[in-house]
Amino acid sequence: AGQGTGQIWTATSGAVASGSPAAVTVPAGMLVDGWKVRWRARAANTTAATTSAWSAWQTATIDVPNPTVDAFQVTPSAQVNGTTVATSLTPTLHTTATDPAAQPVRVEFEVEHASDAPAGQGTGQIWTGSADSVASGTQADLTLPADKLSDGWKVRWRVRAVNAATTIGSPWSHWQPFTVDLPDPVSEPAVGPMQVSPSRLVDGATVTSSLTPSLLAQVSSEWPARSLTVLAQRGLDGIFAGWR
């Protein structure tokens, strides 16, 4: 229901030799993903001014592969008893978006109060945003603005990818929950959550799909005026932080 009825489009191919295939391409804007259509053809001898009978109707369903999103990540955050805990009021949300036609996509983000949020936190949508012209197979990143989250909140987020040229989009991802828990003040420089981005947990191990991942560490100090430097070195067991 709602697709429509009747003729969609007609065309005539160029002249071809007898026994050779003839082809025409349906122009953009004529078909819609999910439609069921039918088509037929006939041959015409323009010299003799004769034509064949129309062929039997041939049926087809339009099923364009959707973009996909996966590898969901929040930075900075840590996994605590299976729960994602964001340690910032302005976390960055990450996902990898892939388009089957290898075209750029727009990645749309939604953030809302979690269904199990404590009484008084709020309900419904908190914020929406999008990352435009994301290359297929790469990571899309979007940072929540200030004043959208509060310490202790339970929230959830989801994403979808839309091909800007065809307007075909992926379904919304499953909701990804996280809790906001700011770190306690420290008297000495300290390193908080450490992450690799992009990455995902597989049987408790961090797995990255990139040969050039970002190594992230949240650093804290009692003296904001002093600079903190985070260094990553091969051959060590991880990332260490130095300060000066």
C-alpha positions as CSV (number, residue, x, y, z in Angstrom):
1,A,0.0,0.0,0.0
2,G,1.3,3.5,-0.9
3,Q,3.7,2.4,-3.5
4,G,1.5,3.4,-6.4
5,T,0.2,1.8,-9.6
6,G,0.7,2.1,-13.4
7,Q,3.6,3.0,-15.5
8,I,6.9,4.2,-13.9
9,W,9.2,4.7,-16.9
10,T,9.8,3.8,-20.6
11,A,12.9,3.8,-22.8
12,T,14.3,2.6,-26.0
13,S,17.8,1.2,-26.4
14,G,20.2,2.0,-29.1
15,A,20.4,-0.2,-32.2
16,V,22.1,-3.6,-31.6
17,A,23.1,-6.5,-33.9
18,S,20.7,-9.4,-34.1
19,G,21.5,-11.9,-31.3
20,S,23.2,-9.3,-29.1
21,P,21.9,-8.0,-25.8
22,A,20.2,-4.7,-25.5
23,A,20.3,-2.7,-22.3
24,V,18.9,0.5,-20.8
25,T,19.6,2.0,-17.3
26,V,16.8,3.2,-15.1
27,P,17.5,6.9,-14.2
28,A,17.9,8.0,-10.6
29,G,14.7,9.0,-8.8
30,M,12.5,6.5,-10.6
31,L,12.6,3.7,-8.1
32,V,12.4,3.5,-4.3
33,D,13.9,0.9,-2.0
34,G,11.4,-1.8,-1.2
35,W,9.3,-1.4,-4.3
36,K,8.0,-4.4,-6.2
37,V,8.0,-3.7,-10.0
38,R,7.7,-5.5,-13.3
39,W,9.1,-4.8,-16.7
40,R,8.8,-6.1,-20.3
41,A,10.4,-5.5,-23.6
42,R,9.9,-5.9,-27.3
43,A,12.1,-5.8,-30.4
44,A,11.6,-3.4,-33.3
45,N,13.1,-3.5,-36.8
46,T,13.2,0.1,-37.7
47,T,14.1,-0.6,-41.3
48,A,11.2,-2.9,-41.9
49,A,8.9,-1.1,-39.5
50,T,8.0,-4.3,-37.7
51,T,7.9,-5.2,-34.0
52,S,7.8,-8.3,-31.9
53,A,5.0,-9.0,-29.4
54,W,5.7,-7.7,-25.9
55,S,7.5,-10.2,-23.7
56,A,5.9,-11.7,-20.6
57,W,6.2,-9.4,-17.5
58,Q,9.4,-9.8,-15.5
59,T,9.1,-9.1,-11.8
60,A,11.8,-7.6,-9.5
61,T,12.0,-6.3,-6.0
62,I,14.1,-3.2,-5.2
63,D,16.3,-4.1,-2.2
64,V,19.3,-1.8,-1.9
65,P,21.8,-2.8,0.8
66,N,21.7,-0.5,3.7
67,P,24.7,1.2,5.4
68,T,25.7,-0.4,8.6
69,V,27.0,0.9,12.0
70,D,29.1,-1.0,14.6
71,A,32.0,-0.7,17.0
72,F,30.2,1.6,19.4
73,Q,32.5,3.3,21.9
74,V,32.4,6.2,24.5
75,T,35.5,8.1,25.4
76,P,36.7,8.7,28.0
77,S,35.1,5.7,29.8
78,A,35.9,2.5,31.6
79,Q,34.2,-0.9,31.9
80,V,33.1,-1.5,35.5
81,N,31.3,-4.8,36.1
82,G,30.1,-4.9,32.5
83,T,28.8,-1.3,32.6
84,T,30.3,1.5,30.5
85,V,31.1,4.4,32.9
86,A,31.9,7.8,31.2
87,T,34.3,9.9,33.3
88,S,33.5,13.2,31.6
89,L,30.4,15.5,31.2
90,T,31.3,15.9,27.5
91,P,32.1,12.4,26.3
92,T,32.7,11.6,22.7
93,L,30.5,8.9,21.0
94,H,32.2,6.8,18.3
95,T,30.9,4.3,15.7
96,T,32.2,2.8,12.5
97,A,29.9,3.4,9.5
98,T,30.1,1.4,6.3
99,D,28.2,2.0,3.1
100,P,27.9,-0.9,0.6
101,A,28.4,1.4,-2.3
102,A,31.5,2.9,-0.5
103,Q,29.9,6.4,-0.6
104,P,30.1,8.9,2.2
105,V,27.4,8.8,4.8
106,R,25.8,11.0,7.5
107,V,25.9,9.5,10.9
108,E,23.1,10.5,13.2
109,F,23.3,10.3,17.0
110,E,20.5,10.3,19.7
111,V,21.1,10.5,23.4
112,E,18.3,10.1,26.0
113,H,17.7,9.3,29.6
114,A,18.0,5.6,30.4
115,S,14.8,3.7,31.1
116,D,16.3,2.7,34.5
117,A,17.4,6.2,35.4
118,P,16.8,7.2,39.0
119,A,13.7,9.2,39.9
120,G,14.2,12.9,39.3
121,Q,16.9,12.5,36.6
122,G,14.5,13.0,33.8
123,T,13.0,11.1,30.9
124,G,13.1,11.3,27.1
125,Q,15.6,12.8,24.7
126,I,18.6,14.7,25.9
127,W,20.4,15.6,22.7
128,T,20.7,14.8,19.0
129,G,23.6,15.5,16.5
130,S,25.1,14.3,13.3
131,A,28.5,13.8,11.7
132,D,28.4,14.6,7.9
133,S,30.5,13.3,5.0
134,V,31.9,10.3,6.9
135,A,33.9,8.1,4.6
136,S,32.7,4.5,4.4
137,G,34.5,2.2,6.7
138,T,35.8,4.9,9.0
139,Q,34.9,6.1,12.5
140,A,32.4,8.8,13.1
141,D,32.9,10.8,16.3
142,L,30.6,13.3,18.0
143,T,31.2,15.0,21.3
144,L,28.3,16.0,23.6
145,P,28.1,19.7,24.3
146,A,28.5,21.0,27.8
147,D,25.5,21.3,30.1
148,K,23.8,18.2,28.6
149,L,24.8,15.6,31.2
150,S,25.2,15.6,35.0
151,D,27.3,13.5,37.3
152,G,25.5,10.3,38.3
153,W,23.1,10.2,35.3
154,K,22.2,7.0,33.5
155,V,21.8,7.6,29.8
156,R,21.7,5.7,26.5
157,W,22.6,6.5,22.9
158,R,22.1,5.1,19.5
159,V,23.2,5.8,15.9
160,R,22.3,5.2,12.3
161,A,24.1,5.9,9.0
162,V,22.4,7.5,6.0
163,N,23.8,7.7,2.5
164,A,23.3,11.3,1.6
165,A,23.1,10.6,-2.1
166,T,20.5,7.9,-2.1
167,T,18.9,8.8,1.4
168,I,19.0,5.1,2.2
169,G,19.9,4.5,5.8
170,S,20.7,1.8,8.3
171,P,18.2,0.9,11.0
172,W,18.9,2.6,14.3
173,S,21.4,0.6,16.3
174,H,20.5,-0.9,19.6
175,W,20.6,1.5,22.6
176,Q,24.0,1.7,24.1
177,P,23.8,2.5,27.8
178,F,26.4,4.3,30.0
179,T,26.6,5.9,33.4
180,V,28.3,9.3,34.1
181,D,30.7,9.1,37.0
182,L,33.3,11.9,37.3
183,P,36.6,10.9,39.0
184,D,37.4,12.1,42.4
185,P,39.9,15.0,42.8
186,V,43.5,13.9,43.1
187,S,46.5,15.4,44.9
188,E,49.1,14.1,42.4
189,P,49.0,13.7,38.6
190,A,47.1,10.5,37.8
191,V,46.0,8.5,34.7
192,G,42.4,7.5,34.6
193,P,40.6,5.3,32.0
194,M,42.9,4.1,29.2
195,Q,41.4,3.1,25.8
196,V,42.2,2.3,22.2
197,S,39.9,3.8,19.6
198,P,38.4,2.4,17.6
199,S,38.1,-0.9,19.5
200,R,35.7,-3.4,21.0
201,L,35.9,-6.0,23.7
202,V,36.0,-9.6,22.5
203,D,36.1,-12.2,25.3
204,G,37.5,-9.5,27.6
205,A,40.3,-8.5,25.2
206,T,40.6,-5.2,23.5
207,V,40.5,-5.6,19.7
208,T,41.0,-2.7,17.3
209,S,40.2,-2.8,13.5
210,S,42.7,0.0,12.7
211,L,46.4,0.0,12.0
212,T,46.5,3.6,13.2
213,P,44.4,3.6,16.3
214,S,44.2,6.4,18.9
215,L,45.6,5.6,22.3
216,L,43.6,7.5,24.9
217,A,44.2,8.2,28.6
218,Q,42.4,10.6,30.9
219,V,44.8,12.5,33.0
220,S,44.1,14.5,36.2
221,S,46.0,16.9,38.4
222,E,45.4,19.1,41.4
223,W,47.2,21.9,39.6
224,P,45.4,22.8,36.3
225,A,48.0,25.3,35.3
226,R,50.6,22.6,34.9
227,S,50.7,20.7,31.7
228,L,50.3,16.9,31.5
229,T,51.8,14.8,28.8
230,V,50.6,11.3,27.9
231,L,53.2,9.1,26.0
232,A,52.7,5.8,24.3
233,Q,55.8,3.7,23.6
234,R,56.3,0.3,22.0
235,G,57.8,-2.3,24.2
236,L,56.1,-1.2,27.4
237,D,53.1,-2.8,28.9
238,G,50.8,0.1,28.2
239,I,50.6,3.9,28.3
240,F,52.4,6.0,31.0
241,A,51.8,9.6,31.9
242,G,54.5,12.1,32.7
243,W,54.0,15.7,33.9
244,R,56.0,18.8,34.1
